[in-house]
Amino acid sequence: MAALYFHIPFCKRLCGYCDFLRSVKVQLLPNVVEAMHRELDEQHGFLTDRTIRTIYFGGGTPSLLHPSELERFIEHARQLFDCSAVEEITVEVNPDDITDSYAAALAQTSVNRVSMGIQSFDDNCLRFMGRRHNAEGAIEAVHRLRRAGFDNISVDIIFGVDGFGAESLNNTLNAVLDLDVEHISAYHLTIEPSTRFGRMLAKGRISTVSEQCSEEEFMTVHQRLTAAGYEHYEVSNFAKNGYRSRHNSSYWTGSQYLGIGTGAHSFSGDVRRWCDQKVEEYCQGVVYGSERLSTTDTLNEYIMVSLRRIEGIDLSTIASRWSESEAERVLRVARPFLDNGWLVQQDNRLSVPPEHFLVSDAVIEELFC
Ligand code: SF4
């Protein structure tokens, strides 16, 4: 089964750390929406798997669209694909877009999961990051969604922000646990050179946290959320039982997906394709970059996505999909990590224990073909 992704590339204000494709020219939103419907009509054949399991509206800020516009995309998808077995339809929202009337209108659509970018419950940290909302507004937004009937809510938080240490992080974790949401994504702040934070870092106006601080904060997040009953099922993701993100799981398990909008990526099984045009150019006609994945690329991709999840890699899958000798090579290279505990083996599976997820990139790099 395949996945559909719609990228809404607009934000009212740009956050200091963000390097997603987004624009503040919100007045162009109606034109982009029409261009996205055209793209869906023209490109739906990219998926040979015609059965859709999940639909996801990401951004940017999809909650700048009225819920009726989200439903129009879903209806359009239903005309083109078999959507009779869709399990999950997620929309990312910003807290300050969630009024009572917006939540009520959203509850009238087919959307059944809401992912809210809160990032912190420390107002000073929110101001530092350039977020539009404050902690109180974010808490109220979650309550509004609950009152409207949503029973599958995810919240994003960010840790590893220099100047906002253990107390700030623990207050954020207290608040997110009080909200009792079904899913939590917790990301370490990364600073890309092209962002406002990247420019500030280059001028020495901000710093990154030390490696020791990264590890401590990662462990704080891991321990507090798992102690509260969340499963740490992927490097950055925690879920209550039965509430893993099905859409993201499609990306991690090699399913086909079609991304619509500038900033979106698509994958057909062996071809990866993306659009990163400016919104004005996208409205004139979509242009893609693409690459065909080699056998080595697909193996490396399998190793990368698998080791970021608690299920890990399956050596018998590598033997059957690639070769016996590749499975033997992976096991040989994995040996030092099995000795130091960064990997564990159970039957044919090798996985990074969640408390060591932070070093999974180092393990992945060594295991690459
Ligand atoms: S709201 Fe999200 S997409 Fe928009 S600038 Fe902030 S982090 Fe980036």
Residues whose N, C-alpha, C, O or C-beta is under 5 A from the ligand:
A	BS01	SF4	C11 R13 L14 C15 C18 F20 R22 G59 G60
